[in-house]
Amino acid sequence: MTPGRDGRQPVPQRPGDRDGAPEGTRAVVVGGGLAGIAAACVLAERGVEVTLVEREDALGGRLRTWTETLPDGSELRMERGFHAFFRQYYNLRELLQRVDPDLRRLVRLHDYPVLAPGGAVQSFEDLPTRPPWNIVSLVRRADTFRYRDLLKVNGLAALEMLRFNPERTYERHDGTTAREYLDSLRFPPAARRMMFDVFSHSFFNPEEHMSAADLLMMFHFYFMANPEGLVFDVLDDEFETSLWTPFRAYLEGLGVTFRLGVESESIAPANEGRWSVVGRGTAGEPAESMVADMVVLATAVPGLQAIAGHSPDLADSVWRRSVAGLSLTLPFAVWRMWLDRPVDRNRHPFVGTAGYPLRDNISVYETFEEESRRWARSAGGSVVELHAYAVPEGVGEAELRKSMLEGLHDLYPETRDAGVVHEVFRVDRDCPAFPPGGNAGRPGVETPAKGVALAGDYVRLPFPTALMERATASGFMAANHLLTPWDVKPEPIWSVPLLGPLARRR
């Protein structure tokens, strides 16, 4: 049985009776990440002639891979850091089953403890799956939370985590920052760092710049309404082998045409209610026009804003302002190191960290990824990756490296004397922000332009979701929306329960 089948809820969709779109129906999907691939799968499976356009020369979007050549001649794949495949990512799992029917490529991590200076540990292993018992159990096992601390906690504020309601929560809390809400809880500082700060940082958004409503939604999605007990899976090999090569083969089998290394510049109305997407090869090729009945814009925020800015006849001014108003959160850093000696064999594959400036987690790749395992076995080394989320403005690379490395040495002392065989250090800034007051103006899947839809991890959806799952679900929804005029059967979409256990029904 697929994990979560007994806890997931169907998201209402428009009914449809037809198996496919009329012959000759064409679509252009702009963006080759999870959102674009999800949309392309649904459209192609229903008989649409799909052209997928991607600026990079490979699929994956922000999860694409590239090759790193190590000094020993090894050629290893690299992507932009560790990703967790949570068990309640129901739509992502449905997508993955297109190329991995039994989800054999997903490996369960039984625990991902949070570590702090002084030896404090917060474990998520074997927690009860239902609130409030999950909360009670978490508090009881916390090293940083004592029973007398309960007397100081703001119970009314804490109850908001059990009262999530998509409408009420955003009405009451979207104008408040996540920091203001967390301050109102009056949790002991150490417990707050272990239980809440780590969690909020995982969405790349600093507490002072993030909507409290979005934080509460994500608490609901990952914890309060999650029937899976907070466990997650990881891929058993690097992303190209596990995802992108299989998806390309699958989509090619459905007749999808790929235009890789082509940047979409603009979209404009064409004859007979169709759309023309103008793209230009990133190697300097001349522009080309792709005409289709429907278009899915599944780019990251900067790509969408660039296309909208060069497309004066796309949608209305209100929608264009909503797109222009989207923003990016602070940068994040990924530092992967191939070490000349192994870390302690008892290290967890993944740990979160609290109380360490400029460092949020550590991954040991040979514990779960086959490619890294082969290299570590051959070289007698280890593959370790550090992340730092929401890096403050003004922090330079030298300071960032120093802080991240000191945290690693403190928690994993055996790495102090390790030599670095090869490293990749990069700082990126392309993740969406979820600022206070931003929800109402955030664009959804549907646009005012008939035949054009949006998909991505920034899109506002009518149910709780986040990150890779939001991207995938929005891709499914975009395809369903565009197929509505032909009464085509929609792709099922799933969610955790919409309401918290103590939410008001209205």
N, C-alpha and C positions, 0 to 999 in steps of 0.2 A: 504494500500500500504506500502511495506517495505520502511523505510526512505532511501533516497538516490537513488532510482531507476532512477530518472530523471537526476542525475548528474554523475553516475558511468559509467565507460568505460570498455568494454571487453578487456582483455589481449589476444592477438592472441595465439592460441594453434594449435598444429598439428592436422589435421583432423583425424577422426576415424569413422568407420561405424559399428563395431561390438559392441554388448551390453556388452560382457564380455570376460574374458580371457579363454583359453582352460581349460577344466576340469582337476583338479589336480594341477594347477599352485599354487605354494606356495611362501609366502613372510614372512620374519621376519622384524618386525619394532622394532628398538631398541630405547626406550624412550617413556614414557607414559604421556608426557606433551601435550600441544595443537598441536605442530607440528606432533608428533607421532600419536595422535588420529585422526587428519585430514587425514594423509596418510592412516591409517588403515581403516577409513570410506570409502574412495574412492576405495581402493583395494578390501575390502570385499563386497561393493555394486556391484562390477563388477565380483564377483564370485571367487576371489582369496582366498585361504586358508591362513589366516593370523595368525601368532603367534606374540603377542605383549610382549616384554620383558622390564621390568622396574626394576631398581635397588632397589627402595623403595618398601615398602609393600602396597602401595596405588597408584592410578592414580593421575595425576595432574602435575608431574614434579616439577618445581619451584612454581607451584600454588597448590600443594597438601595441604591437611588439616591434622590436628591432634587434639586430644582432650585435653583440659585443664580442670582440676578439681578445682573449686573455693572453698574457705573455707566453703561456705554454702551448699556444696555438688553438686552444679550445674555442669554439664558436658557440656562444650561449645566447638564448633569447632573454630579453629584458623588457619589462613594461613599467608603467608608472606606479609601481608599488603594490603592496599587499591589498587584496580585496576579500571581504567576507561575504559568503553566500548564505545568508540567514535562512532558516527553515520556513519562515513565513513569507519569503519572497515567492509567492505562489505563481505569479505571472512569469517571472524569470525562469522558474523551474519548468513551467509549461513550454516556454521557448526553448530551453536547453534540451527538452525531450525530443525536439525535432531531430537532433543530431546525436543524442545519447539517451535512447528511450528508457533505460533503467537507471539513469543518473549514476552510472558507475564511475564517472570521472570526478564525482564529488566525494570528498573524504571528510568525515565528521571530526571536529575538534571538540573534545569532551569538556574542556575548560579553557578559559582565557583569563587568567587572574590579573588583577590590577596590583602592581607593586609600588611601594612608596619608600622614601628614605626611612631608615630605622628598622626595616624588616616588616612593616605592615603589609598585609595581603588581604585582598578582597576576592573571593572565589565565587564563580557563577555556576559551578558544577552541581548537577542534581537538585536544582531549586524546584519547588513546586511550580506547576504550570499555571495555576489560577490565582488571581488576586482575591483577597488580600494576603493569602498565605505566602505568595512569593515575596511580598514586601516584608512580612513578619520574619520569614526565614532569612532574608538578606540582612536585616537589621540584627537578628540574633547572632549571626556568624561574623558580623563586622568587628574587626579589631579596633576600629576607630569610633565606635558608637556604644555608649554605655546606657543602661536603662534609665539612669537619672537624667540623661540628655533628653529623654522623651518629654520631660516636664517643660522644657524650653521650646520645643517645636511648636510652630504655628499650625495647629491641626486643621483649621479652616482652609489655609492656603494649601496644605498638603492634600486635602480632599479633592482639590481641583484635578489632581492626577487621576482620580477615580471617576471624575465627572465629565470626561471628555465628550463633547458634542460638537460636531463640525461647525454648526452655526453659532451656538452659544459661546463656545470657547474662543472663536475668532472675534466675535462681537466684544467680549469682555477683555481679552488679553492681547489682541494683536498690536495695540498701541503701546504696550509695555515691553521693556527689554527682558530678555531671559535672565540677565543679572539681577534686575529688580525683583523678578519673581523668586529666584533662588535666594536672594537676600531675605525675602519675606518669610521663607521657611524656618529661618533661625536654626539651621543645622549646625552642629559643631564644625569648625573649619576643616579638621582632618577628615571627618566623615563626608563633608560636602565635596572635598577634592576627590575622594575615592568613589563616591556614588554618583555624583552629578557632574562635576567639572569635566571628568574624563569623557562622560557620555556626550555632553554638549560639544566638546571640542571635536568629536568624531565626525561632525557635520561641517567641519572646516570653518564654521562661523563663530567668532568670539562672542561671549555672552553679552557684552555690552552693545553689540551691533545686531543681535538676533532677536526676532520676535518671540515673546513668551508663549504666544499661541502656537507657533511652529515647534517650539521646544516641547510643549505639552502634547502636541500631536505626535511627535516622534517618541516621547515616553510611552504614549498609548500604543503606537505601532510596534515598538520593539519590546515592550515590557508588560504594560497593563492589560493589553488585549491579545498578547501573543501566546497561543496555546503550545508553543514548541519549547518553552523553557529556556530561552535565550541562547541555545546552542547554535552553532553555525558550521557550515562546511567550507572547505577550500578545494580548489582544483588540484588534481593529482599531478598535473604537469603544466608547463608554461602555456600561456594563453593562445599562441598561434596553433600549437598542436591540439589543444583541448577545445578551442572555440572557432577561431577564424577560418582555418583551413576547412574544417567540416561544414561550417555555415556557407562558405563560398560554394563548395561542392553541392550542398543541398539546394541552394538558390539557383545555381546554374542548371541543376536538374529540373527546376520549374520554369526554365526559360529566362531567368533574370539576366539582363545585360549590365555589366559593370563598367563604369567610367571612372577609374582610379587616377589620381594625380590631376583631377580637374576641379577647379574651384568655381562654384556657382556664384555668379556676380549679381544677377537680377532676375526678376520674374515679372512678366507682363501679360495682360490678356491677349489671346490670339483669336482666330476666327472660330465661329460656332461654339462659343462658350468655353473654349479650351485655354490652356496656359502655355506660354513659352518661357522656358528656363534657359538663360544664357550662361554658359560656362566657358572657362578658359583654362587651358593646360598650364600647370604650374611651371613647366619647363619652357614656357614661352610660345606654345602653340597658338594659332589663331582662335578667336572665339567661335563657339558653335551654339546653335539654338536647338533645344530639345522640346518638342511640342507634345503635350499630353492632356488628357481629360482631367487629371487630378494631380496634385503635388503635395507631398509631405515634406515640410521643412523640419528636419531632425538634426539640426546643427547645435553646437554649443551657443551660449548667449552672444559672444562676439560675432560669430558667423551669421546668426539671425539678424542682428542689428545692422551688419554691413549689407546684407541682402535687402532688408527693408529700406535702408537709406538710399539704395540705388533703384528702388522700385516705386516710383511715385504713384502708380496706378494700382498698387496692391492694397486692398482694404481701405478703411476709412481713417480719419485723423485720430479718433479715440483709440483705436487699436494700435496705430503707429506710435502714439504717445506711450501706451502701455509697454510696447516693445522697447522703446527708447529708455524707459524708466527702469528696466532690468539692470541689475548691477552684479558685480563679482565680489566675492569675499576676499579676505586677505590671502597671501600666498601660502603654499605648503611646500615642505621640503621632503625629499626622498633621498636616502643615502644607503645604497647597497654596497657591501664590501665582501669580496672573496678573500678569506683569511687563510693563512698558511698552516693553521692548526685548528682542531675542532673545539667547539665550545663543549661545556659539560653535557654529557649524554642525557642528563635528567632535565634539561631546559625544555620549557614548553614551546611548542611551535610558534605561539603568539602570546605576548603579554602586553597589557596596557600599563601605563605608568602615570603616577600622580605625584605632584610636588617637585617635579623636575622641570625647570624652565626650558622651553624650546625643545621638548622631546615628549612624544605621546605614546609610542609603542615600539616594540622590538619583535622582529620575526626571524626565525631560524629556518631557512628555506629547505635544507636537506631533510628536515623532518617530515615534509609532506610533498615536495615537488620532485618528480622523478629526474628531470634534467639536472637540478642542483645536487640531488643525491648521487648521481653518477659522477659528477665532478668531484664532490667532497670525498667520495670513496677512492677515486683515482689519485687525487692530490693530497689526501690526508688533511684536508682543511674543512672550512665551514663557510656557509653563505648567510650573512647576517644583514638585515635591513632595518634602518631606523626611520621613523616618521616624525615630523614636527608640523602640526596643523596651526593655522591661523597665526603665522609668523608676523609679529608686529612690524609696522612701518619703521624703516630706519635701521633694522637689524641687518648687518652685513654678513657675507659668507663666512668670514673668519670667526666671528662671534657665534654664528649658528653652528658651525662645525665643532667648535670648542665645547659648547654646551651639550650638544648631542653626544659627543664622544665621551665626555665626563660622565654623563648619565649611564652610558653603556658600561663603562669600566666600573662604576659603582655597583651596578646590579649584577654584572657578569665579570667578576674580577679576572677570570682566566683569559679575558681578551686583552688585558693591559699589555702583555708582551707579544701579542700576535702581530705578525707582519701582514700588510695589506698587499695581496697579489694583484688585485685589480679593484677598481671602484667606479661607481657611477653616482655622482652627486648632482642633483638638479632641483631647481626651485621653479614651480609653476604657479600661475594665477589665472585660472579659468573655471573655477567652481562657482555656482550661483550663490548669491547672497539671499538671505531671507530676513530683511530688515523689519523693524517695528513699523506697523502700518502698511506693509507692502502687499498683503494678501489680496485685498479688494481689487487692486489695479493689476494684478499679475495675470497675464494672458492664459487662457485655457487651450484645450485641444482645438476647439472650433474657432474659426476666424470669420469675420464678416464677408470674406471673399469666398464665394461658392466654388467648391472644388479645391480649396487650399486648407490644410490642417497643420498643426504644430505637434511636435513630440520632443521630449527631452526631460532631463532631471530638474528643470526649473519650472515646468508647466504646472499650473494650478489644476488639481484633480479633485473630484467630489468625495474622495475617500482617503483615509490615512495611508501614507506611503512615503518612501524616501529613497534617494540614491539610485542604485542600479534597478531596483524594483520600480521606482517612479518612471525611469526612462523606458523600461520595457512596457509597463502598463499603458503609458501615454502613446507608445507606438501602436499597440493593439487598438486603443481607442481611436487614434487618428484614422487607421484603416477602416474600422467599423463605421465611423462617421462618413467617410468618403464613399462607402459602398451603399449607404442608405438610399439614395435615389433609385437604385435598382432592386431594392427589397432583398438584398443578399443576406444570408444567415451570418450573424455576427460572430466573432471570436469571443468565447466566454472570458470574462474578466473576474478576478477574485480579489477579496480583501479580508483582512482581519475584521472582527465585529466593529461596526461603525461607532458604537457608543460605549463609553465606559460603564462599569458595573453599577455606578451610582448616578449616572447621567439622567437628567430630566428628559423625558420623551415629549417632544412637541412637534 
